[in-house]
Amino acid sequence: MHDVLRSAVKGENLDIIRWLCNEYGLHASGMLRYAIDHYQWETARWIIEKYDISRQPQNWYFPARDGKLSFLKYLASRNIGSVDRDVIPVAAANGYLDVIEWLHGHRGHG
């Protein structure tokens, strides 16, 4: 069933994720990386809030690449992840000045 859960997370099928967790007692907290790596921001937020995740290492590369400043701020507010060496360049490569400015002010946090 974990393969089914992982597939649902990657596809941002939140209703299926909730059903699998309720019906089979599956724990989706380990799926946060899959949600973020596949640009599934709503699913990632649900996982973080359902399992009260904070202070966890997490790569900010994908939200920066996608220009998701609100999601980056959300991660920072939960002490999840930090700015590493690839994050600002990927935001720059994709033209997200607002993300670059915010990330620049948050280097060394996390």
C-alpha positions in Angstrom: 0.0 0.0 0.0 2.9 2.4 0.5 3.6 2.3 -3.3 0.0 3.4 -3.8 0.4 6.1 -1.2 3.6 7.3 -2.8 1.9 7.4 -6.3 -1.0 9.4 -4.9 1.4 11.9 -3.2 3.4 12.4 -6.5 0.1 13.0 -8.3 -1.3 15.3 -5.6 -4.4 13.2 -5.2 -5.2 14.5 -1.7 -8.5 12.7 -1.4 -6.9 9.4 -2.1 -4.0 10.2 0.3 -6.5 11.0 3.1 -8.5 7.8 2.3 -5.5 5.6 2.4 -4.3 7.1 5.7 -7.7 6.7 7.3 -8.7 3.3 5.7 -5.3 1.5 6.1 -3.8 3.5 9.0 -0.9 4.6 6.7 1.4 7.3 8.0 2.2 9.8 5.2 4.8 11.9 7.1 7.6 10.1 5.3 6.1 11.2 2.0 6.9 14.9 2.5 10.0 14.7 0.3 8.0 13.1 -2.6 5.4 15.8 -2.4 8.0 18.6 -2.5 10.2 16.9 -5.2 7.1 16.6 -7.4 5.8 20.2 -6.9 2.8 19.1 -4.9 2.5 22.1 -2.6 -1.0 21.5 -1.2 -0.2 17.9 -0.4 3.1 18.9 1.3 1.2 21.4 3.4 -1.3 18.8 4.4 1.4 16.4 5.4 3.2 19.0 7.4 0.1 20.1 9.2 -1.4 16.6 9.8 1.8 15.3 11.3 2.9 18.6 12.9 6.2 18.5 11.1 8.8 21.1 12.1 12.6 21.4 12.4 13.2 18.9 9.6 16.0 19.1 7.0 14.4 19.6 3.6 15.7 20.9 0.3 14.2 24.2 -0.8 15.4 23.7 -4.4 12.1 22.7 -5.9 9.9 25.4 -4.3 12.6 28.0 -5.4 12.7 26.5 -8.9 8.9 26.8 -9.1 8.8 30.4 -7.6 6.7 29.4 -4.7 7.6 32.2 -2.3 4.6 31.6 -0.1 5.5 28.0 0.4 9.2 28.8 1.1 8.0 31.3 3.8 5.7 28.6 5.2 8.7 26.1 5.4 10.8 28.8 7.1 8.0 29.5 9.6 8.1 25.8 10.6 11.9 25.6 10.6 11.8 23.1 7.8 14.9 23.2 5.6 17.1 26.2 4.8 18.9 27.9 1.9 21.7 25.8 0.4 24.0 26.6 -2.4 21.7 25.6 -5.3 18.6 27.3 -4.2 19.3 31.0 -5.1 20.9 30.1 -8.5 17.8 28.0 -9.5 15.5 30.8 -8.6 17.7 33.2 -10.6 17.7 30.8 -13.6 13.9 30.9 -13.6 13.5 34.6 -13.1 12.0 34.8 -9.6 13.4 38.0 -8.3 11.0 38.1 -5.3 12.2 34.6 -4.3 15.9 35.6 -4.7 15.5 38.7 -2.6 13.7 36.8 0.2 16.2 33.9 0.1 19.1 36.2 0.2 17.8 37.6 3.5 17.4 34.0 4.9 20.7 32.5 4.1 22.1 30.9 7.2 18.7 30.4 8.8 17.2 26.9 9.4 
